[in-house]
Amino acid sequence: MQRSKFIKTSTIDTVRRLLKDHPHLRDDDNRLIANIWYITSPNITEGALDFLNEIAEGNLPSSESIRRCRQKLQQIDKGLRGKLWNKRHGMQNEVREELHNIESNYEKDSATF
């Protein structure tokens, strides 16, 4: 990947470009984040400590910001969705029900104290 193609663009533009150009990143936030940090970090070749300092100093987009951009772009643009998108969203009702059950059990347990 060429770094200069992405430098000085917003995080959402970078995420969009990577999702369009590299479909394997659509279902793998860790690889997506690693790619974005690679192309936005001019010091990546100087070593791990320098890279971690870049993260700590806020010079790179946060992993959460990258994940949220990917999530929003896939919600809006079906062409950017990965193979797992429909599977994850098909489980939505089951997850909601499970969370509701956990919440109900927690409320019952905390009421007895």
N, C-alpha and C positions, 0 to 999 in steps of 0.2 A: 504494500500500500504506500502510496506517495503521501508524505506528510504535507507538502505545500498545497495540495489540493484542498485540505481541510482547515488549515490554519486561518485564524481571524474570522471564523464563522461561528454562529451561535451553536449552542449544544443541540438544539432541536434540528437545525440544518444538518449538522454532522451525523446525528442519529438517523435522520431521514435518508441521507446519502448512503450510509453504510447498510441500512436495511434494504434499500433498493438494489445496491450493487452486490451485496453478499447475503443471499437468502439464508445461509446456515447460521447467521447471527440473530435471526428473527425469534428463535426459540431458546437462546442461550445468553442470558443477561451478563454472565461472567465474562464470556468471550467478547460481547459487545462493549462492556466497560473496559476490558483490557485493550481492545483496539482503539477506543476513543482516547484513553490515557496515553497510548503509544503515539498516536498522531498529534496529540496536543502538548506533549512534553518534549521540549527541546533538549532536555538533559537526560533523557532516558538511557543513553549510551554511556553516561558517566558512572553509573552504578546504582545499586538498589537504595543505598542510603540517600543519595541525592533525589531519587524518585520519590521516596517516602517523605522527604522534606517538602517536595513540591506539593504532595497531597496535603501534608500537615499545614502548609502555609496558604492553602486554598487556591493554589495556582492552576488546579485541574478541576474539571466539573466533578461534582460529587457522584458517587455511585447511585444514590437515590434519585438525583436529578436526571441522570441518564436513563434509569429504569422508568421513571415517570414519563419522560419524553417518548420512550419506546411504547409504553402502554397507551398513551394518548394518540400517537400516530397510528397504531394498529387499530384503535377504536374507530378512528376517522377514515382510514384508508385500508380497505380490504386487501389491496395488493401488497401491503407490507406485513400481512399476518403470516405467521409461521404455521407449520403443520400441527402444532399442539394448541393453537389458539382456540379452535372450536371445542377441543376436548376439555380444556380448562374451563371454558365458559359453560359447557354442558354440565359441569359439576357444581355450578353456582348455587342451585337450590339445595343440594345436599349439604354443602358447606354452610349455608345460611342456617339450615335446620340444626346442624351439629353445634354451631356457635350459639344458637338460641338455647339448646339443651344445656350447654355448659354454663351459660349465663343464668338459666333458671336454677340449676343445681347450686351454683355459687350463692345466689340470693337466698336459697333455702338454708344452706350451711351457715351463712353469715347471720341469718335471723335467729339462729339458736344460741348465739353467744351473748 
